[in-house]
Amino acid sequence: MPWMLSLAAGFLAVNFYISNYTLQLSRYTVSLPRLPEAFDGFKIVHLSDWHSAQFGKDNEHLVEIVRGEQPDLIALTGDFVEHRSELAGMETLCRALAAIAPTYYVTGNHEWGGRMARQTRELVYTCGVVSLDNDYEFISRQGQSICVIGIEDLNGPRDQLTLAEVAAQARRGRDPFLLMLCHRYDRWDEFVEQRVDLALTGHAHGGMVRLPFTDGIYGPGRIFFPQRTSGVIQEGDTAMVASRGLGTAGHLPLRLFNRPEVAAITLKSENP
């Protein structure tokens, strides 16, 4: 019947708009057996796959949500820009985020694919954001510490350090809690193998179109029904929070039933 078709078209149109232009705040609590007691309740806001999306003038809606969560750390896990024309918007966003909390950035495949990796790393530095380029930094609290590691995307130089090599350098005879920022969700097996405590990832955009009982329909690399594209995944002592991302690659908004996500992650020690 024509009215049923019109109703279905209207339903899809409304959800198409919601799925591409309205932000969803997802709050996750992750219990971690090796988290130092001093970091119990530590909050991270995780943003990924921005792709120059706009949520209000100068992304004021996005910044407002982040500020409202009062994070201890902000993690940016790649695919923020691909073209030089997008740098100004990224600068505005990064300055606003760095004014809220210590902010860390790693590249995604689009920064490298657009030959913008060097420019984005230099840009975030001027904004007060730490770019971790296969490098790490310790954060201390009440005499205890965790190690934040940033892994460059696989689209980077062929001779770059491997994830295992960076993790080994961070340990260097120690056994710190490892918080790893890495663009690609599908490196899960490496996270487990290298005993990463918590990885923050993106890349899959939540599988773009999400239907009930699915983990997304279509992922990077032309993969149908990709796994581990959203939320908290845990196996043994390793956990991952996969962001559904904020934007879409290319010029067409293609998300459906999959709103742009701001992930607010509260860390809990299992031995507080």
N, C-alpha and C positions, 0 to 999 in steps of 0.2 A: 504494500500500500504506500502511496506517495507520502502520507503523513509519517509513516514509520521510517521511511528513508530520510525525511527531513529531520526527524527527531534524532536518528543515528548520526546524521551529518553534524547537527548542532552539538551533540554530546562529544563527538570527536574534536570539533573545533574548539570547544571550551577546554577540553583536556589537553589539546595541543598547545594552547596558550599557557595554561597553568604549568605544563611540563617544560616549557622553554623560558618563561619569563618571570616566574615566581619562586622565591627561595624557600627551601625547607631546612629547618634546623633539626638535625638528628643528634640526639644525646646518647652517647655510649659510655658504659662503665666497664672497664676491663680489669679483671683481677689477674695479677701477675706474680708468680711465686718468688721471683728474684728481685722484685722491686724494693729498693731500700726504704726503710720505714719513714725516713724524712720526706719521701716523695709520695706518701699516701695522700690522695686527694689532689695531686698535681693535675692541672687541667691543660689540655692542648686543643687548640682549634686547628683543624686540618682542612686546607683548601687545595683543590687540584683541578687541572684541566680548565682553567679560566677561559682561554681562547678569546680574550678581549670582550667577554660578555659584559653587558651593562645592566646594572640593577639600581636605577636612579642616577641622577646627575653625579658624576665622579664616583659612582658605585656607593653612594651614601647609604643605601639600604643594606648592602653587604657589610660595609664597615660598621654600621650601627648594630647589626646582629653579632658580629665578632666582639665588639666592645662590650655589649651586654653580657657576654659569657665570662668576662673578666679572666681571660686565659693567662696561664703562666708562660706559655710558649705558643707561637703560631708556626705551623709547618706548611710550606708551599711545595707541592710535589710535581712540578713540571707542567709543560704544555700551557704556558701562559701567553706567549706571543710566537708568531711565525714571520711577521713582516715588520720592517722598520717603522711603518706608519703606526704600529700598535705600541711603540715604546713609551710614548707620552702618557697613555692611559695606564700602563703598567707602573710608571714612575709615581703617578698620583696615588694609585692603590697601595703601592709598597710603602710610601711615606706615611700614609694613614695607618697601615697595619703596624709598622715599626714603632709608631708612637703609642701603641696599645700595649705591646709586649715584645720580648725578644723574638725575632722572626728569622727563620731559616729557610733556605731555598735550594732546590736541586732542579736540574734541567729535565725536560722530557724529550720525546722523539721529535716534536715539532720545532723546538728551538734549534736542534741540530739539522733537521730537514730543511728549515728555512735559512740556515747558516746565520743564525742569530744567537748562538750560545754565548760567544764571547761578549757581545753587546749586552745581553741580558745580565750576565754575571757582573759586568762592570757597572751596569745601571743599578742593580739592587744594592751593590756596595755603597754607592753614593747616597742611597736612601736609608742606610743604616741596617740593611738586611744582610745576614751572613749567608754567603753562597758557599756551600760545602761541596767541593769538587773532588770527589773521591777522597774526602778528608773527614776529620772528626773533631769534636770539641767536647770537653767535659763541663757539665753543669753541676755546681755544688749547692747543697742545702743542709744546714745544720751539721756540718762535718761529714756528710755523705755525698756521693756523686753518682751521676749516670753519664753515659757516653752517647752523644748524638752523632750519628754517622750519616753523611750524605753520599749517595751513590749516583754517579753520572749515568745518563741513559746509554743504552746499548748502541744507539746511533752515533755515539761519540767516537773518538779516535780508536783505531783497532788496537793500538798498543797501550791503551789505558789499563790501569790496575783492575783486576777482577774484584768482584764482591768479596770473595774469600780473602784476597790479599789485603783489602782495606780493613776487613774485620780483624785479621791477624795483626795488622799494624796497631789497631786500636787497643788490642789486648796486651801485646808486648809483655808477657809474663804476668799480666793481671787477669782478672776475670770480672770485668765491669758489666753492669746492666747495659745492654745495647738497644738504643732507640734508633732505628734505621729509617731514613727517608729515601724512598726509591720510587721512581715514577711507575714502574711496571708491576701490576698485580700478579702477573703470571710467572714471577720468579719465586713463588712460594716455596718450591722444593729447595731452592738455595737458602732461603731464610731458615728453614728447618734444619738443613744440613749444617749451617754455620752457627746454629744455636742463637739466632737473633731473638731477643726477648719480645720486642714489639716492632713491627714494620708498618709504616704508613705509606700507602700506595694509591694510584689512580689508574689512568690510561684507558680503562674499558668504558668509561662514562656510564657505568651501571648496566651495560649491555644495551644502551640506547632505548629500546622499547621493553618495558617490563610488564608482564602479565602475571596473574595469580599463579603461585607455585612455580615460577621460573626465576632464574638468577640473571635475567636479561636474555634477549633473543639473539643479538648480533654484537660481536666484539671485534677488536682490532685484529688484523690479519685475516679478515673474512671468515671468522670463526662463528658458527652458529651455536647458540646456547652455551656461552662461556660460563665457567665456574669461578666462584670466589670474586665476584665483581662488586660486591656491596656489603657493608657492615663488618661485623667482627668474625674472624675465623681463628680458631685456636686448635693447636695440636701439641700435646705435651706442654713444654714450657714456652713454646713459640706462639705468638699471636700476631694477627695482622688486621688493620682496619683499612678496608678498601673504600675509597671515596667514589661516589657516583659522579663527581665533577660538577662544574658550574656551567660550562658552555658546550659548544659543538665544534668539531673541526670543519673547516670550509665555511661557506656563506649561508648554507641552508640550515635552519633550526630543525633538527630531526628527532628530538626526544619525544617520547610519548609514555604517559603514566610513570614518569621518571623525573621528578622535579630536580632542579639544580640544588646541590646539597652543601650545606655548611655542617661539618662534622665536629661536634664538641665532645672530647674524649676525656673522661676522668679516670685516672690511674688509681688502682687500689692494691695495696700490699696485702698479701695473704697472711703476713705475720706482723700486723700493726702493733 
